[in-house]
Amino acid sequence: MNPADEHDNLVLRARDVHFDWGRLPLHWIPGEPMATHTINVLHMLLPEGERWFVRTFRQALPLITDDELRERVLGFTGQEAVHAEAHQGVLDHLLAKGLDPRPYVRQVEYLFGRVLGERPGLPPDRAREHLVERIAVIAGIEHFTAFLGDWVLNADALDRAGTDPTMLDLLRWHGAEEVEHRSVAYDLLRHLDPGYLRRVRTMAIAGPVLFHLWVRGVRYLMAADPELPPGTRARWRGYADACRRGLLPRPAKAARSAVRYFSRHYHPGQEGSTRQAVAYLASSPAARAAAH
């Protein structure tokens, strides 16, 4: 079945998951600090980013005239709030292990809190425009998170490499929910602005900024890692090697996914499989524990 043909109008619900990081090693992909820290950037970006998603979508609720979409937006915000707290737990663990993420996180907080945050005092028409612009940015970011969610659900190389099972469950639980709700931000944007220009313009900005933040995050983590020799640097050769072995997404595949977003016929249903996402959520240790 083509993923775009799947039934995506699920009832989205937040799963109150919890993870115990007490035994998580600093390099939770054994012997792979570069791959570990490339994925660890997620933990630094997502808590504040997803809290910003939640604040923005809650501000949009009065503008939604479609009851079904409103319910999906509420489900989306519930899931994103739990995601933020789950990744915050990893940041707290990294700090306890001697790797301080706070200098980088403060920059992320500035981006989402000040640069992309609310602007009190704007006239109503400009306030609405600023809100829709932020929703368009979120739609672009959600395209990438759906791509990453689909990737991690299928990244068998992580299992073969002996990746810590608790971390792998966090990544796949989160990835599955990203695939599950991948259409919500896009559909909200289309509800408020069905045009093409804003969608592609904001992606043209958000994509390079996200890439830049990711590169800076990997460099920061590799340099700050207390278990690596002083002066250790992130290198593109190390990233390429990890991609070749399936431990990270291949850049060419990510680029093709990004290009799809610029098609006038694009829909998020092209990214990943709802059926696969729901199946993982039914088997995830953390999600199963939350259901009981």
C-alpha positions, 0 to 999 in steps of 0.5 A: 500500500502506498503510504499516501493512500493510508487512512491518516485521520487517527485520533491522536492521543498523548502517551504518558511515557517514562524512561529510566536513563540511569544506565545510559552510557554517554556513547549509547551506540557502542564505540560510535561517538559521532553517530551518537552525538549526531542524534543527540542534537535532537535532545538539545533542539526538541525540548524548547522547539516542541514547547514552541510548537505547543504555544503556537498551535494553542494560539491558533485554536481560535482561528480554526473553523473545522472541528475535526482539525481542531481535535487533531491539533489538540492531539498534536499539542498533547503529543509534542508536550510529552516529547519535550519532557522525554528529551529533557530527561536525556539532557539532564542525564548528559549533564549528570554524565559531565557533558553540559548541553546548556550553552547550546540549549540557551541559544536554542531557547533564544531562537524559539523564544525571542526570534520566533516567539510572540510579538505582543502589541501587534495590530490584529492583522499583523498578529495573525500574519506572524502566527501563520508564518510561524505555523508555516515554519512548523509545517516545514520542520514537521516534514523533516521530523516525519522523515527522521521518524520513518528513518529510525523506524527502519534503521535496523543497523542501530539494532545490529550496532547494539544501541541502548534499548531504552534510547532506541525505544525513545527514538522510535516511539517519538519517530512513530508519533511524528509519522502518526501526526505528520499531516497536522501542521501542514493541514493547519497551514492549508486551513489558514493559508492555502497558498503555495508561496508561504509554504515554500518560502518558509521551508527555504529558510527553515531547512538551511537554518535547521541544517546549520543548527544541527552541524553546530550541535554535533561540533559542540557535543564532540568538543564537550564530550568528557570521554573523548580526547581533548581537541576531538572534532566532528568530521564529515568523514565520520558522518559519511562513514556512519551513514554508509553503515546505516547508523545515520540518514543518508544526505541524498535521501534527506535531500530528495525528501526536502525536494518533495516538499516543494512540489505543488502536489506535496502532502505529508502522507508521502513521508512514512507509513501510518500502519508501521508507526501504529504497529510500533506504538503498539509494541513500544515498551514505553508506550505499552507501559503508559497504557497500563 
